[in-house]
Amino acid sequence: MWQSHDLYAWLHAEGFGGDLDATLPNATTPLMRAALKGDIAIAKQILASGGNIAARNGDGNNALWLACVEGHLALLDLLIEAGIDIDNRNDNGATALIYVASSGRAEVAALLLARGADIHAGTLDGFTALDLAANIDCLNLLRAAQKNNPAKV
């Protein structure tokens, strides 16, 4: 697998030893690390070099979740365009949309909703993003999305 000099140097600097398939504690992959840091240039190189977009960390989260942590919108778009599972459920059944709604990240929730995130997905306890909305902005976004996409019975 071919890697650019920049990617190889980044992998070494981040503790992956130059190995695109290596992981850090909690099964963090290079793509997850780039997503968390908001490093879109490196994320593009990782994807182009065959980085595993479907990988999940020790909590069951994918790189999309980690991009949501810091609200890296351009990176979210990159990952979604590359085919990441926008509705990946972690070990508690939570999706990235549930996470961002419960942490009050309305701008990120709006992007996920616009890109087709499942408004009806629920945690293992049955809570949806709407149930867990942390602020009025998230609540209003999710109510509008639910109104436009009622649950199928």
Residue, then its C-alpha position, 0 to 999 in steps of 0.5 A: m500500500w502506497q503512503s505519502h511521505d506526509l502520511y507516513a510522518w504523521l503516522h509516526a508522530e501520532g504513535f502508529g509507527g508508520d502503520l496505517d493498520a495500527t491502533l492506539p489504546n481503545a482501538t483508535t485507528p489513524l482515521m479516527r485520530a485524524a477525525l478527532k483532530g480535524d485533520i482533513a488533509i491527513a484523513k483524505q490521505i488515509l482514505a486514499s491509502g485504503g484506511n478502514i472507514a468501517a473500523r469501530n473503536g473499543d466503544g463501538n464508535n466510528a470515525l464520524w463520532l470522533a469528528c462530531v466530538e470537536g464539530h469538524l464539519a468539513l471532515l464529517d462531509l468527507l467521511i459521509e461522502a466516503g461512505i461511512d455508516i452515518d447511523n453506526r450504533n455504538d455499544n450503547g446503541a447511540t448514533a452520532l446524531i444522538y450524541v450531538a443532540s445530547s451534547g447540544r451541538a446543533e450545527v453538527a446535528a443539522l449537518l447530520l440531519a441534512r445528510g440523512a441521519d436516522i431521526h428515529a434511531g434509539t439507544l439500547d434504553g430506547f432513547t432517541a436524539l429527540d428524547l435526549a436533546a440538550n438545548i432548544d436549538c437541537l430540540n427544534l431541529l429534531r422536532a422539525a426533522q421528525k415532523n418531516n419524517p414521521a416514524k414508520v409503523 
